Amino acid sequence: MPLLSRRDLWAGLAGAALSRAVIRPALAEEPAALRVRDAERGTEVVLRMADLAALPAERESLSFETMHGPVHHEAEGPLLWQVLLAAKLIDPAKPRQWLGRSLLATGADGFTVALALGEIAPAFEGKKVLIALRLDGQTLAPGHLRLAVTGDRRGGRNVHDLSVITLR
């Protein structure tokens, strides 16, 4: 097999880079969505921004400490519990099944946090956890959803650029 000349090698690499550049804009134009998965059943539901905006919204205050001092936000959006119901990932008639399950919320950067299902279930703790579509009165840009966990002292579970929720 003949070896490629430097010129042929660079031409091939430039062609590969160009083909990737042509593909990237098409991917960037796809509407932002939240993927909600059930790891046990192997199912996934994709919720677009319009789907989330159609759910009943709540407004909650967030206050937490950071390394740079206290932070305060007003978050608006559907409760995470309502999102799970809308995705048909939980059966509202079987509350005992919720107690052994948890969920992972993952941001676009890979940052992942865990919540117990019983923690957010209204029949148990009923903690207000929102999928924020608005923060401090400003609508978040597509692809920049935020998991807003009320009552957390450090705010570490407030995931920005939320992209995937995995129920397990």
C-alpha positions in Angstrom: 0.0 0.0 0.0 1.6 3.3 -1.0 2.2 6.0 1.6 0.3 9.3 1.4 2.3 12.4 0.6 2.1 15.3 3.1 -0.1 17.2 0.6 -2.6 14.3 0.3 -2.6 13.9 4.1 -3.3 17.6 4.8 -6.0 17.6 2.1 -7.7 14.7 3.7 -7.6 16.2 7.1 -8.9 19.6 5.8 -11.7 17.7 4.0 -12.6 15.9 7.2 -12.6 19.2 9.2 -14.8 20.8 6.5 -17.3 17.9 6.6 -17.6 18.3 10.4 -18.0 22.0 10.1 -20.9 21.4 7.7 -22.6 19.0 10.1 -22.2 21.1 13.3 -24.5 24.0 12.3 -27.3 21.5 11.5 -27.0 20.0 14.9 -27.0 23.4 16.6 -30.3 24.4 14.9 -32.2 21.5 16.5 -34.6 22.6 19.2 -33.4 22.3 22.7 -35.0 19.5 24.7 -34.9 17.7 28.0 -34.4 14.0 27.8 -36.2 12.1 30.6 -35.2 8.4 30.9 -36.3 5.4 32.9 -33.2 3.3 33.3 -35.2 0.3 34.6 -37.5 0.1 31.6 -35.0 1.4 29.1 -37.4 4.1 27.9 -36.8 7.8 27.1 -39.2 10.7 26.6 -38.0 13.9 24.9 -39.7 17.1 26.2 -39.3 20.2 24.1 -39.4 23.7 25.6 -43.0 24.1 24.5 -43.9 20.8 26.3 -42.4 22.1 29.5 -44.0 25.6 29.2 -47.4 23.9 28.8 -47.2 22.3 32.3 -48.4 24.3 35.3 -45.7 26.6 36.5 -44.7 27.5 40.0 -42.5 30.3 41.4 -40.0 29.6 44.2 -37.4 31.6 45.9 -33.9 30.1 46.0 -31.4 31.3 48.6 -28.1 29.5 49.2 -24.5 30.1 50.2 -21.6 29.9 47.7 -17.8 30.4 48.2 -18.4 34.0 47.0 -21.3 34.8 49.4 -25.1 34.4 49.5 -27.1 34.0 46.3 -30.8 34.7 45.8 -32.9 33.8 42.8 -36.6 33.6 41.8 -37.2 30.5 39.7 -40.3 29.8 37.6 -41.3 26.6 35.8 -43.0 23.2 36.3 -42.3 21.1 39.3 -40.0 18.2 38.5 -42.7 15.9 39.9 -45.1 17.2 37.2 -42.5 16.6 34.5 -42.1 13.0 35.6 -45.9 12.6 35.5 -46.1 14.2 32.1 -43.4 11.8 30.8 -45.5 8.9 32.3 -42.4 7.6 34.2 -44.2 7.3 37.5 -47.6 5.8 38.4 -49.4 8.2 40.7 -51.5 5.3 42.0 -48.5 3.4 43.4 -46.7 5.6 45.9 -44.9 2.7 47.6 -43.0 2.1 44.4 -41.5 5.6 44.5 -39.6 5.1 47.8 -36.9 2.8 46.4 -36.2 5.0 43.4 -34.0 8.0 42.7 -33.1 10.2 39.8 -30.0 11.7 38.4 -30.1 15.2 36.9 -27.3 15.9 34.4 -26.2 19.2 32.9 -24.7 19.6 29.4 -21.3 19.8 31.0 -21.8 16.3 32.6 -22.3 17.6 36.2 -24.8 15.2 37.8 -26.7 15.3 41.1 -29.0 12.8 42.7 -32.5 13.2 44.3 -34.6 10.6 46.0 -38.1 10.2 44.4 -39.6 10.2 47.9 -38.0 13.6 48.5 -40.0 15.3 45.7 -43.2 13.2 45.9 -46.1 15.3 47.2 -47.3 12.3 49.2 -44.0 12.1 51.1 -41.6 15.1 51.6 -43.0 17.1 48.8 -39.8 19.2 48.3 -40.3 21.9 45.6 -37.9 21.1 42.8 -38.5 23.1 39.6 -37.3 22.8 36.1 -36.7 26.5 35.8 -37.7 28.1 32.5 -37.3 31.6 33.9 -34.8 32.9 36.4 -35.2 36.3 38.1 -37.9 37.2 35.6 -35.8 36.4 32.5 -36.7 33.6 30.2 -33.8 31.1 29.9 -32.5 30.5 26.4 -33.3 27.1 24.9 -30.8 24.5 26.1 -30.2 26.4 29.4 -32.9 24.9 31.6 -32.0 24.9 35.3 -32.8 22.4 38.0 -33.9 24.5 41.0 -33.9 22.7 44.3 -35.5 24.8 47.1 -34.1 24.6 50.6 -30.6 23.4 49.8 -28.2 25.4 51.9 -25.3 25.3 49.4 -27.2 25.2 46.1 -25.0 22.4 44.8 -28.0 20.6 43.3 -29.1 23.5 41.2 -27.9 22.1 37.8 -27.6 24.6 35.0 -28.0 23.6 31.3 -30.1 20.7 32.4 -30.2 18.1 29.6 -31.0 14.7 31.0 -33.0 13.3 33.9 -32.6 9.6 34.6 -35.0 7.7 36.8 -33.5 4.6 38.4 
